[in-house]
Amino acid sequence: MSIIDIIDKKRRGEELSKAELSEIFLGYQSEKVEDYQMSSLLMAICINGMTMEETLTLTDLMLYSGQKMDSSKVEGLMVDKHSTGGVGDKTSLIIGPIMAALGLKMGKLSGRGLGFTGGTIDKLESIPGFRVALTKEEFIYDLNKVGFTECEQTPEFTPLDKKIYNLRSVTGTVSSIPLIASSVMSKKLAVGADFILIDLKVGSGALIQTKKEAVELASTLIEIGKAYNKIVIPVLTDMNRPLGDNVGNALEIIEAMDVLKGKTGVLRDLVIELSSTLYSRAKKINLDVAKEEVKKCLDNGLAYEKFMEFVKMQGGDIDKLELASVMKPVYASEEGRLKDISAREIGRLVLELGGGRKKKGDAIDYGVGIVINKHIDDNIVKGDILCYLYQNDELDRTDDVLKAFTIVK
């Protein structure tokens, strides 16, 4: 079939064969298929979905568009973790060092921001000198040396996923369960860990908006895992509110470090829950015992030390991390109780500041973002500082920011 016929077939909601999927997706990888043609197919998939057979085929195409890592060269028990994306989500940057401090190996292939949600690779690139492109040999060496390493897809690792991922981010084709599942699992399978924790973000500030969709995605991920003899552990977490206080690439690196140094709050609580779940399953120990071990390596500073080792190993200079030149406080215009903070509005605002991509190839301003100063259920007095904006211009965005904060009498 011609490329147009394949796109039209999916537009009608019909199942594509392995040969048809290979023709168009591998054609896109080799640049025989244009961006606009792939965008049309991705939109048809978003609207009409894919069968499990199609999803498995796409996962396989992404996985074998590059090479699989030889996990036998990794010294020790390998685990992996992935978040489906949310506003202010920097959990991977904390959980990886925790796993390394506990003696496990966590090597991750991560992506960039999708839509209004941030991406771990963008956050790491805010650290001057940090290398996100590693060869297989470098990946394994770093993993054995530190216990945690993280890089982007490369010509060696799932390059087709990287190319599709970048296109989805700017074409309104992010929120598709088959596309999310195949993207996530191709990266996990390329690394080869036997235990894979999936932090499934659900809510207005995530790619997945409803619990029904989250359950469907969890089921799909588990089925893909079974097909490759991997244990997938999905955990549903709330993403209606920003995760933590800092939103923005460099700002989130700072907050991840703060939690590793002892900062308490919702972010630390979630990290402990996720880390304990993964550690208990991988080591086959009681969840409460696992939780105590996780807390211990946070409290004694070992996890923070692993984070610093990780940054240094990949060439980063944390001392040169820079924030935007202008910091503007945003004041409450009324008094009452802070009922809600909209993750979606905060995410969109950071995107407008330049902290994400609106179109393919956009440069990111790593230093911009928001630091939230008040929390849900706080009593607010008119004139209280709700948050601080970090920006590289003098524009007044007060009205846009206030839309994200719901204050009730």
WOHU-V788302 format. One record per backbone hydrogen bond with DSSP energy under -1.0 kcal/mol. CO is the residue of the C=O (numbers start at 0). NH is the residue of the N-H. Records with the same first field share a line. If there is no record, write none. Layout:
CO: NH  NH
This chain:
1: 5
2: 6
3: 7
4: 8
5: 9
6: 10
7: 11
8: 13
9: 12
16: 20
17: 21
18: 22
19: 23
20: 24
21: 25
23: 27
24: 28
25: 29
26: 31  32
27: 30
33: 37
34: 38
35: 39
36: 40
37: 41
38: 42
39: 43
40: 44
41: 45
42: 46
43: 47
44: 48
50: 54
51: 55
52: 56
53: 57
54: 58
55: 59
56: 60
57: 61
58: 62
59: 63
68: 70
69: 72
70: 73
73: 75
76: 104
79: 196
81: 198
85: 88
86: 242
90: 93  94
91: 95
93: 97
94: 98
95: 99
96: 100
97: 101
98: 103
99: 102
104: 78
105: 148
107: 150
110: 120
113: 116
118: 122
119: 123
120: 124
123: 126
126: 129
127: 316
131: 151
134: 138
135: 139
136: 140
137: 141
138: 142
139: 143
140: 144
141: 145
142: 146
146: 105
148: 107
150: 109
155: 66
156: 153
157: 161
158: 162
159: 163
160: 164
161: 165
162: 166
163: 167
164: 168
167: 170  172
173: 175
175: 179
176: 180
177: 181
178: 182
179: 183
180: 184
181: 185
182: 186
183: 187
184: 188
185: 189
186: 190
187: 191
189: 68
193: 230
194: 79
195: 232
196: 81
197: 199  234
198: 83  200
199: 236
201: 238
202: 205
204: 86
207: 202
209: 213
210: 214
211: 215
212: 216
213: 217
214: 218
215: 219
216: 220
217: 221
218: 222
219: 223
220: 224
221: 225
222: 226
224: 229
225: 228
230: 195
232: 197
234: 199
236: 201
238: 204
239: 342
244: 371
246: 369
247: 251
248: 252
249: 253
250: 254
251: 255
252: 256
253: 257
254: 258
255: 259
256: 260
257: 262
258: 261
264: 268
265: 269
266: 270
267: 271
268: 272
269: 273
270: 274
271: 275
272: 276
273: 277
274: 278
275: 279
276: 280
277: 281
278: 282
279: 284
285: 289
286: 290
287: 291
288: 292
289: 293
290: 294
291: 295
292: 296
293: 297
294: 298
295: 299
296: 302
300: 304
301: 305
302: 306
303: 307
304: 308
305: 309
306: 310
307: 311
308: 312
309: 313
310: 315
311: 314
313: 130
316: 319
317: 320
325: 390
327: 388
329: 385  386
331: 382
335: 379
336: 338  407
337: 376
339: 405
341: 345
342: 346
343: 347
344: 348
345: 349
346: 350
347: 351
348: 352
349: 354
353: 364
358: 361
364: 367
365: 249
366: 323
368: 389
369: 246
370: 387
374: 377
377: 337
379: 335
380: 383
383: 331
385: 372  373
386: 329
387: 370
388: 327
389: 368
390: 325
396: 400
397: 401
400: 403
401: 404
403: 341
405: 338  339
407: 336
